[in-house]
Amino acid sequence: MDQKLPKGSRITGEGRQDLTARLVERYSRGESIRSMAEDIGRSYGFVHGVLVEAGVSMRSRGGATRGAAAEARRAGLRES
């Protein structure tokens, strides 16, 4: 992300739609909510809430266990 969002500022309208689309894309690629929150300067709860509002199916705790992200993680473990 280019810059952190101003702390406590409301994000509405088109800006929120853009932010939501970027967060959904990053989460679908396997990035953690915690790392996205740190990157944009918002709380874990804010990012989680945005994803839930967008209808994202949340992963279980501990990261990806299926799909491309899990395969990549397992491949990385096998190479070590």
N, C-alpha and C positions, 0 to 999 in steps of 0.2 A: 504494500500500500504506500502511496506517496507521502502521506503525512498523517499524524494522529489527529483524531477528531477532538474538538474543544471539549474539555471535561464539563459535563452537566448540560451541554447544549442539546436541544431537541432536534431530532433528525426526522423530517417529515417529507411528504410528497415525493417528488422525483428523486431527491437525494437519498431518501430511505429505500426506494425501489432499487436504485443503483447499488447501494451498500448491500442490500439483501441479496441481490443477484451475485455480487462478488463473493460474499460469505458462503452462499450455498455452493458455488463452484469450488471454492477452496476446501470446504468441508467434504464435498463429494470426492475430491482428490485424496482425501485422507488426512488433511491437516487437522490438528486438534483445536478445540474451542479455546483452550487456554492460550495457545500461541497466537491465534487470530485476535483474541481480546487484547493481548499485550501489544501486538502490532498496531492496532488501531487506537489504543489508549482508552479502551472501555473495559467494563467488568465482564467476567465470565457469564454472569447472569444476563447481561444485556445481549451478548452474542447468542447465548442459548435461546433467549426469548425471541430474537429475530429469526433464528432458524426454525423454532417451533411455529411461529406465526406463518412462516413460508411453507409449512407442511412437510418439513424434512423428517425422514425417518431417522431417529437418533441411533448411533452405534452404542453397543454396550460399553461399559467401562473397560479400559485397558487397550483401546485402539482397535484397529481393524482385525477381524478374525476370518473374513471371507473376501473373496473378490480380488481385484488387481492389487490393491494396497497390501493385502495379506500375502499374496504370492510374492510381491516384491520384497516384503519383510523376510519371508522364509528364505528366498533366494539369497538375500544378503547374509543371513545366518549360516547358510550352507557354505558360502565362499570363505568364511573365516577359518 
